[in-house]
């Protein structure tokens, strides 16, 4: 595969063309140094075969932003430790130097004084105006700070400096954000002047380092902070002339919606930036990389073979499986745990001031503490339930060396994943089911499908441990009329076991209710969604929600928030609004989506026989797929 072939860039050979592009992880220490958690994460990527790893958003100044920082010589040691670890596996390390689009010093002073209201006010102002307010003298000082950061990176043994072409640099390049009337505004040449001055300064400061540039491109549909798509090839030529050794072409952001640059499933096609990257590649002679919804080796290879890029950025897919490259090299691509592009464990976690994790890979972000270790004594393990929790528990237990039998009452595995993949844009969840089923079959787990587990049947296997993963069931509240012939259950609607007709009212505005309403709207039904709280979809991904709301407008889905259902009547739903007024919502069918409750399983007989019983997933606490896989992993790995 061309994907696995070495490539020479700036006189240095990269062992393959698999790149981990810059992502904000949230792993770093408070001062921005590389923490043990961060070091373990990137080291695992290198161990897994990734050839080029880029640390995202490395700040050359002190700031309160939760990103890596390299503004002081005392931080060099932590970067050196990481570089040494990465190099031990033959990978190259890059740091993406960025400067935020606000007055850092002024905001730091406010932050240090605890003036958080003023911080927010100033930050809001700067995000819209700093690009136009910042003086030329300050811009030159910023270049000096970025060059000093690069020198520290060189001292730490880092191989590549990448300029972040979004943020302040991209804002200056932007036709939408840059309104300056001086020599840094107006024409393309003026708007890119700062970027090219920075590149030349970096080339003088660290002449022996490889210089990479993230070329952020504003497309007609998305982005603000970067050059317009029509200007990208010309700007790329100027960057090459200025001394850039390689380019990483990506979607520009600055819109406040991370779905622009890291789109969830169904929002953008696979390899969505390959064509734009290909146009840039035609304009230059230096290597060019791309990223954007590239899930498996076949996709990456296709982009390379079509000559649209020279290196492939694999972001979320490497969170799902850090051994992606090694498995591809070993001819075991089918063993790769594939990203489902849900954004729940990674992007949403960072936006909520957490750190990057992954719903299909419980080890991601926990590389130091979650390691499957061989069992000291092989046990006979019985698992009841074949949803994501049961499958993950079976996979880990078998990997540890235990003998594992799994009961699933249905004829197929997957549990709630089999209805989670039904709503619009959600079909990619199917990969999670397929990969878990593949893993347990490959591990030799005995599968007893279509068989309801009983205490007697389980005892007959003489287990040492029983892991309960029996999941949850949908909950129907005691509303008058809820047992009427026009009432349906959201889970059964999603499963295709129940139909609706005419006008539909969905009771419950959580994730299941919202997705059910979207599905029915897409199918042409007139849909109303009724929620007691003041807003719908409170647990939904912030990168998914905008697309869903756009579809609601397109499908004409009506929202009744702050409404409590009093009665399900024939032809209408009777509610009270937040002011206590009675509201009657016309409907022919009512779909109940009011949450779930854990399924119970009688365990007294097992416990009385001295058998250890552990609950995982929804039968322990109703939550999400991340909770299911993590509780299952931990329980099985503790055996």
N, C-alpha and C positions, 0 to 999 in steps of 0.2 A: 504493500500500500504506500502511495505517495505520502500519506498522512504520517507514516512512521519513518520516512526517510530523513536524514539529516539535512540541514540547510545552513549555509554560511552567510552571516550578516556582519558587516563591519569588521571582517577578519576573524570573527569568532564563530565556531561551529555549534549550533544547537542540535541536540541529538535527535529530535523529531520536530514535527510541526504542530504539536499540541500545546496550546497556550491557555493558561488560566488568566483571564482578563481581570482588570482591576475591579474589585468589589469592596464596598464598605462592609467590614465584618463585625465590628464592635468588640473584638477580642483584646484590643490593646490595653496597656496599663493607663492609669489616669493621666500620666505625663506624656502619653503617646509612645512610650517605649514598647518594644515587642515583648509581650507577656509570654509566660510558659504556654498558655492556652493557644495564643496566636502561633507560636513556634511549632507546637505539636500539629496544628491544623495544616500549615504550609509544608511541614516536613512530610506529613502523610501524603500530600499531593505529589511531592517529589518521589517518594517511595513508590507511589502508584504509577509512575512512568511519565508524568507531565514534564515536557521539555523546557517550558518557559513559564515562569510564575511571576505575576506582577502584583505588588502590594498597592492597593487602591488608596487614593486620597492622602498621600503623605504630605503633611503640612510643614512648610519651612519656618513657621512661626508658632509661638504659643497662642492657642485659642481654646475656647471651651467646646469646640466641635469634637465629637467622639470619634476621632480618626487617628491613625499613626502620625507621629511627629518626629522630625529630625532637625531641631533648631538649636540643639546644644550638644557639645562634644560628649557629654555624659551619656547621651542616648546611643552613641555609636556602638558600644559593646553589645547591646541587645540585638541590633541589626547584624552585627558580625556573627553572633551565635546562630542566627537564622541563616545567614548566607552560608556558613560552614555546614549546617545541616542539609541544606538544599543541594549544595555542591557535592556532598557525599554520595548522592544518588544521580549525579550527572546532569542535574537541572541547572538552568540559568535563572538568576533572580533580578527582577526589575523593581524600581520604586517609581510610582506615578506621582510626580510633584504637582501640587495644585495650590492655587491661592483663592480663598473665598471671595465672593463678590460683596464684601462689606468692610468697613473700617475696623480692622481687627483691634488695633490699639485702643480706640475709643470704647469699643464694646467690652474689651477685657477690663478696662477701668470700671465700667459700670457693673460688670459681673462680679469683680472683686469686692465692690462695695455692697453687694447684695441688692442692687437696684434692678430687680428683674423686670418690673413693668417698663422701666426706661430701656432696658435691653431689648425687649420685644418691640417697643416703638421704634428704636433706632434701627434694629435689624429689618423691620418691615420697610422703613424708609430706604435703607441702603440697598436692599435687594432690588429695588426698582430704580435707584438713582446713582449708586456708587460708580457704576461704569461711566457715567457722564460727569460725576463730580470729582473723581480722583484726579489729582494734579499730575503733570508730567514728571515733576520731581519725585513724587511718591511712586509713580510707576517705575522709575529707575531704581529706587530703593527696593521695590519688590523684586525686580530682576536680581539685584545683588543678594537678597535673601534666598532666592531660589537657587542661585549659583552656589551659595554657601552650603545649602542643603545637599546639592549634588556632590560637592567635595566631601562632605561627611559620608555620603553613601559610598563614594569611592573608597574612602578609608575603611569602611565596614566590609569591603569585598563585594559590594553589589556590582552586577555586570552591566545593567541597563538603567538609564534614566529615561522615563517617559513623561512628556509634558501632557498635562490634562488639558485638552483643547476645548473643554466646556468651562464652567465656572467663570472666573474673571477673564481668563484668556478668551474663552468662547464668547462671552458677553461683548467684549471689545470687537470681535469679528462679526457680530450679528447685525443684520439689517433691521431687525425688530427691536433690539435693545440699545444699540449704540446710536445716540442722537448728537454726538459731539460735533463741534464746528471747527476743531483744530486739526492738526495733522494726524490725529488718531481716529478721525471720523469722516464719514462721507463715502469716498470711493473704496473699492475692494482693497486697493493698495494701502490706503490709509487705515482701514479697519483691521487689516492683518499686520500692520507695522509692528505693534507690540509683540505679537507672537513671533515674528521673524527676528526682532531684536533679541528676544529671550533665547531663541534657538542659537543664534550666533554667539551670545554671551556664554551659554552652557557649553558650546563647542570649544570656546577658549578656556573655560574653567576646568573642564574634564575632557581633554582631547582624546584620551585613550578609551573612554567609555562609549558604549553604543548609545546612540540617541534615538529614542522612539518618540513618536508624536501621535496622540490620540486625536484623530481628525474627526471632530464632531460635526455632523452634517444635518442641517435643517431641511427637512422634506416638506413638500406642500401640505401634508397632513399633520405633521408633528414637529415639535421642538422649537426652541428659540435661540439657545446659546451655542452658536457655531456659524459656519459659513453655509450659505444657501447651496442646495444640491447642484445648481447650475454652475456655481463657482468653485466647487470642490476640486475638480481636476486641475484648474489653474493654480489654486492655492497649494495643492500637492506638489506641483512643479517648483514653486517658489520655496517650499519647505526642503525639497531635495537639494536645490541650489544653495540653501543656507547651511546645509550640513547634516540634515536628518538622515539617519541610516535605515529607518523602517517606519512604516505608518500603520496605525491601527484605526480602521474606519468604523465609525459607529453612529447610531442615532443620537442627535443632540437632545438635550433636555431643557431645564429651566422653566418648565410648564407647571411644576408642582405635582405632576402625576407620574410616578415612577413606572407606570405601565408603558410610557413612551419608550423608555430605554430597556426595561426588563418586563416585557409583556407577558401576562399570564396566558394560560391556555385559551386558544380560540380567538385571541384578539389580533394576532399577527401570524402569518404563515411561517412555516419552518424556513430557516436560512433567509429571513426576510431582508437582510441587508447585503446579500451577496451581489446583486446586480449593481448596486451603487458602488460597492467596493471594486467590482470589476471595471467600472468606468474610471475610477481613480487609478487603478493598476495600469490601465492602458496609457495613462498620461506620464508615468514615471518609470524609472528603471530599478528603483529600490524595492525590496520586498514589502508586501502589504498583507496585513491580517484582517480578518473580519470576525464577527460574532453575531449572535442573535438567533435563538431558538434552534440551535444545532444540537440534536439530542444524541444521536448514535454515530458510530464511525462511518457508516455508509453515507450519511448526510455530509459529513466533513469531507470525505473522499470525493464525493460528487462535486463539491465546490472547488476543490483543488484541481480535479481532472478537467473541469470546465474553464480553468485558467482565470477564475475570478478572484483568487487569493493565493498567497504563498504559505500562509499559516492560519490555523483555525482556533479561534477563541471559544473555549468550552467553559462556561461559567456554572450555571446551576446544575448542569449534568455532572460536573465533577463534585458538587456537594452530595449528590445522590450516590455517586460511586467514585471515590478518589482513585480507584484502580482501573478506571476506564481505559487508559492507554495501555497498561500492561495486559489487560484482558484482550484488547484488540490485537496486540502484538502476538499473543499466544493463540490466536484463532478462536477465542472464546467470547466473541461479542454477544452471544446469547446469554451469557452469565452476567452481563452488565445490568446493574440495577438502574433503570432509566428514570430520569426526571419526569415529573408529570406537569411541570410548569404551573403549579398551584399558587406559588409565591407566599404561601402561608407560613412556612417555617423559616424562610430566608428573608425576603424583601420586607414582609410585614413585620417580622420580628425587629429588624433594624429600625424601621419607621416608628415602631413603638418603644424605641430606646432599649431594645434588648440586643442580643447578638445572633448572628446567622446560625441557623440550625436547618434541619431537613426532615420533612414528615416521613419520607421513605428510608432515611438513613439515620437511625437513632445515635450513631457514633459521631455524626458531624457536629463539631463544636465541643465534643466531649472526648476527644481523642486520648486524653490522659487517663480518663476514668472508665470509659466504656470500651473494653477490649474483651473479646470472646476468648476465654482461657479454657484449656482442656480440663475436663472434670477429673478430680482425683479418684472418684469411684463412679463407674458407669451405673446409671439408674434406669429403672423402667418408668417412663413418663407417659401419662395419658393426658391428652388435651381435649377439652370439650368445647367445640366451636371452631368453625373454619372461616371466620372473618379475618380482617387484618391483624387483630391481636392474636388470635389462635395460630394463624399462619406464621407470624413473626416469632412467637414463642416456640413453635415447632422447628423453625429454621435454626434458631440459636441453640436450642436444646440438642438437636441432632449434630450441629457443628461441634458442640462440646464433647460429643461421643456417647450421648445417652441413646437408649432405645426409645423411639417415640411412636405412639399411636394417636391419631387424631380422629375424633368423631365429628361429623357434620350432618345434621338432620336433613339438609337439602341435598339435592343431587349434584350441586356444583358448589365450588368454593368461592369465597369472596365476601359473603355477608352483605353488609350495607353498601359496600363498594359497588355492588351490582345495581343499586338504584342511584348511587351518587354520580355515576357516569352517564345518566340519562338526560339531565337538563341541558339547555343550549351551552355549547362550548366545553362541556365537561367530559367528552368521550375519552380524553387523554388519561383520565383516572384509570381507565381500563389497563393501562400499562402496569400500574401498581399491583393489580390483581394477577395479571399474567406473570410478572416477575416473582411474586411471592409463591405462586403455585409452582413455577419452574424450580424455584430454590428448594421447596420441601420435597418435591418429587426427586430431584437430583440428590438430595441428602438421604434418601431412603426412608422417609417417614411413611409409616403404614397409614393409609387413608381409608377410613370407613365412611363412605358417603351414603347419603340417603338413609342413615341409621340414627335414630334418636338414642342418645346415651342415657342409660339408667344406672342407678347405684349398683344394681346386681350385675349388669353387664360390665361395668368398670371394675368391680371387685373381682370378677372372673379373670381379669388380666393381671391381677396381683401387682398393682402399680406401687412404686415407692412415693410418687408425687402425682397429684392431679392439678392441672392448671385449668381453671374455669375461664373461658372466654366466650360465654354464651350471649354477650351483647346486651342490647336494649330492645324494647318494643315501643311503638308509638303510643302516645298518651292521649286519651280523649277525655276532656273535662266534662263534668256533670251539668251540661247546659240543657235546659228544656228543649226537646225536639231533636236532640243530637242523634237519636236512634231512628230518625225518620228515613224513609226510602230515598230521599234526595241527598243524603249525607254520605260523603266518601272520606277515605283515609289517604293522606298525602303519600305515604309510603306505598300504598297499593296502587295509587294512580301512577306514580313513577315506575312501578314495577310492571305496569300494563295489566294489572289484575282487576282494576276498576276503571270504568269510563265516566265521563261527565257529559252534560249536554246543556245547550243554551247559555245563559249568563251564569258565570261562576263566581262565587265568593270564597276566597281562601282565608280561613281563620288562623291567624298566626303569622307574624312577619319576621320570624327568624330565618336562618339560612334556608332550611327546607321549604318553608312557606314561600319565601321570595323566589326560589328557583322553580318551585312548582308553578307559581303564577307566571313566571317568565316562559316556561315551557308551554303552558296552556295559551298564553298570549301569542306565542310563535305559531301555534296550531290554529289560530284564528278565533279563539273564544274571546268573548267580552269578559274581562276579569277585573274583579275588585279584590284588594288585599286589605284585611282588617287586623289591626295590631293595637293592643292595649297601651303599649309604651308610646313615647313621643316621637319615635322614629323607627323605621324598619331596618332590618339587616345589620343590627348592631354587632354581630360577630363575623361579618363578611370581610374578606380581604379588601383593603383600601385600593388596591390596584384592579380589582374585579368590579367593585361597586359602580364606578362611573359607566362602564359598558352596560351593566345591567339596567341602570337608570335610563340610559339612552334608549335601550330596547323597550323599557316601559312606555316611554313617550311614543315610540314608533308603533307599539302594539295597542296603545290606549289603555294600559293598565292603570286603574284608579287606586289611590292610596287613602285609606282611612286610618290615620294614626290617632292615638289617644281615644280609641273607641273600645268600649267593653260590650261583648255580646251578651244579650239578655236571653234571647230565644231564637231558635231556628224554626221559622214558620214556613208554610207552603208559599213559595213565590217571593219570600223576602227574609232578610236577616234583620232582627230587631236589636238595636244597640243603643248605648248612651255615649255621647261624646264627652270631651274633657270638662265641659260645663254642665253636664248632667242632663242635657237635652236628648230626647228620644230621636233616633235616626233610623229610618227604614231603608235598607239597601236591597234593591231588587235583585233576585237571583233565582235560577232554576236548580242549580247544583251548589252544594256547600262542601268544601274540602277542608278537613281538619288537619292543621299542622301546628299543634300546640306543644311540641316537645316530645321527649321520650323518658322512659323510666327503665332502670336496670331490670333484666330478667333474672328471676330467682332460680336456684337449683338446690335441691335437697342434698346436703353434704354430711348430715349427722352419721349416717351409716359408714361413710368413708373415714371420718374423723375418729369414730369409735374403734375402727380397725387400725388406728395408728398411722393412717395415711396423711401426709402433708397436703393441704389444699390451699392453693393460691389463686386469687382472683386478679384478672387483668382486663384492661380495656373498659368498655361501657358497663359491664356488669359490676365493675368496681365503682366507677364514677362515669356518668354519661358526659362525654366530651367529643373529641375529634380524632382524626386518624393519627395525628401526632401523639396524642395521649395513648392511643391504642398500641402503637408500635413501641413507644418508649417504655411503657409499663410492662409490656410483654417481653421486650429485650432484657430489661433489668431482672424480671422474675426468673426467666430461663437461664440467664447468665449466672444467677446466684446459686443454681443447683449444683 
